[in-house]
Structures are given as C-alpha cells and as structure tokens.
Amino acid sequence: MIRKGIVMKLYKGFQDEYQRRHSEIWPEMVDMIHEYGAKNYSIFLDEKTNILFGYLEIENEEKWNESAETRICQKWWAYMKDIMETNPDNSPVSTDLKEVFHMD
C-alpha cells in the first residue's frame, strides 16, 4: 500500500460549497476511486489559508494515475473548477508531498 499526501488550493469563500459537494459525492465517482485502487481517502482544510490536504492510500501509482483519464474523473474536475485552482485540463493544481515520517 502506498500512502499519498497532496495539497491543493480552494478559492476564498468556497469552503462550505467544497464541503457540500463532497458530502454529496457521486456514487460513480466513489466506484471509480475504488476501482483504481484507492481507499482511506480524506481531505482536510486549513481555514486560514484555504489549503486542502488530501491523504489516500493506493495500490499502484500507475493504476491510480490512469483514473485521471476516466469520464467520471473528467466530469468531477469540470464540476469543481469554479471553486478551486485548476490546470488548463480542469485537474486540480496539486503538489505531491514527500512522506518523511510514518508510525502505525
């Protein structure tokens, strides 16, 4: 199992909307996330900076990267682009974090 940490940026004033959209996450999005080998997925918000910290566990990096090409992922990105920083392809601007400590 690979542990991943990422950071993203939410636009100011969209904290409640971001949380609402995720509380109503589409079942087909959840299915895709599991199908591409991810579990134990959490997103945290620093309310002072609007920085989002995502944590998830994946089975395989290459397989997880392929999830970006799915129709449902592309649809989700388009749905979220108005409330967070995104790239030209609508993917969230994100930075992978390097794990420097882990303890079970």
Residue, then its C-alpha position, 0 to 999 in steps of 0.5 A: m500500500i502506498r500512502k499519498g499526501i497532496v495539497m491543493k488550493l480552494y478559492k476564498g469563500f468556497q469552503d462550505e460549497y467544497q464541503r457540500r459537494h463532497s458530502e454529496i459525492w457521486p456514487e460513480m465517482v466513489d466506484m471509480i476511486h475504488e476501482y483504481g485502487a484507492k481507499n482511506y481517502s480524506i481531505f482536510l482544510d486549513e481555514k486560514t489559508n484555504i489549503l486542502f490536504g488530501y491523504l489516500e492510500i493506493e495500490n499502484e501509482e500507475k493504476w491510480n494515475e490512469s483514473a485521471e483519464t476516466r469520464i467520471c474523473q473528467k466530469w468531477w474536475a469540470y464540476m469543481k473548477d469554479i471553486m478551486e485552482t485548476n490546470p488548463d485540463n480542469s485537474p486540480v493544481s496539486t503538489d505531491l508531498k514527500e512522506v518523511f515520517h510514518m508510525d502505525 
